[in-house]
Amino acid sequence: MKSAKFDYVVANTVAEAAASLTSAGASAAIIAGGQSLVPMLNLRVAAVDLLVDISGIEELKTTRETPAGLLIGALITHADIEDGKIPDLFGGLLRDVAAGISYRAIRNYGTIGGSVALADPAADWPVCLMALGADVCIAAGETTRSQPIATFIQGQYTTALDKNEIVVGLDVPRPDAQFSWGFRKVVRKSGAFADSIAVVVQRDGNVSVALGGAVPRPFLLAATARQLGDGKTSDGALRAAITQDLTAQMSQADAYLMRLHTSTILHAVREMRSR
Amino acid sequence: MKPVTVELNGAKVGHQVEPRETLADFLRERCRLTATHLGCEHGACGSCTVLVNGKATRSCLRLAVMCDGCAVQTLEGFRDDRVMEVLRRHFHESHALQCGFCTPGMLVMARDILLRLPRPDAQSVRKQLSGQICRCTGYANIITAVVAAGREIGNADGA
């Protein structure tokens, strides 16, 4: 459980981080909280020649409300969100999700930007942010861009990040007054990665449903969302829509997994409706 | 090798480290402080929990080089800590340890819980401690000890 050798450099600005990534040889990685990367290095399922430490970049620790929504700095930790240190525009959804991630000792250092950039198939933030329609803010030195998280995450530990790009924040659109949400996660033991995790949100008359833990990347359930947006959907029609969405993504799903994910989604829907 | 200086249990300590060296190895091998135990070395067991800048963290998941300039507190640094004194006594009285391997992490985390959540009930302690693995006590006595310590401190504080 010891990592192979690597070199290490501290980046004091986003531009410095990009420059280090650009000039690096074969493999370089950004480290922020390191709560996933360090165990992966220790287990030697990941290997790098260079770690670029961005944990001291102050501008990535700020969160601000804009007319359009909430810009969450990439270095905001799960514990920051759990403790209410960023504005709560989403009726407690972010706090609830944050408090359920792993354990407090992990949440103290694990960051929201790191979770998105790593793109673990069962991680909490990608599912939640996908349901919320968030954009990922990305910088490569002086140039910046943003991309919807639904296209940013491309597969298991695979994202649309270029070699010299880093995630600098998450831009989450502001909810309307009727905003409501439901969140359900099934884990083998408290704090473990999810076997199944669903987030359902309703805003501006539309519903979106995101599911993680099922396939290599979290996904939005379009038919299910349409049924829920209808308002008058029957239980049978809703179940049929969930089955349609699940089978479209999971060709190999067995009866247990179909029931598991269906149940997770239905619990999240029930929670949203009861709010 | 990179120079790392930390304020370790209140005293400045500096060593040269390899970038891949974890804080846990730094504490045990370079600083010779062996209360911090290493169980799994990948963040699953919680035995190596310490405080970095006052926040509970797993020292096997922190690179020593990233702790340069930080304040680090290990179990050895809690000798005169009021909450830890109460916890130690209740761990003793409730028989909250058998082999003792997980105990340093249990104590550091239990102290963190009591500071964040005054007078926690058993259910809350069970959830908050779920990241700390003990392979011999069955947890019941550990939870009893933490709840009792929380109650004693709460009573003393009039909470």
Interface residues (C-beta under 8 A of the other chain):
Chain A: M1 K2 S3 A4 K5 F6 D7 Y8 I31 G34 Q35 V38 P39 L41 N42 L43 L51 D53 S55 A79 S102 Y103 R104 A105 I106 N108 Y109 K189 S190 G191
Chain B: K2 E18 P19 R20 T22 D25 C40 E41 H42 G43 G46 T49 V52 K55 A56 T57 R58 C60 L61 R62 L63 V65 M66 M109 D112 I113 R116 K127 Q128 S130 G131
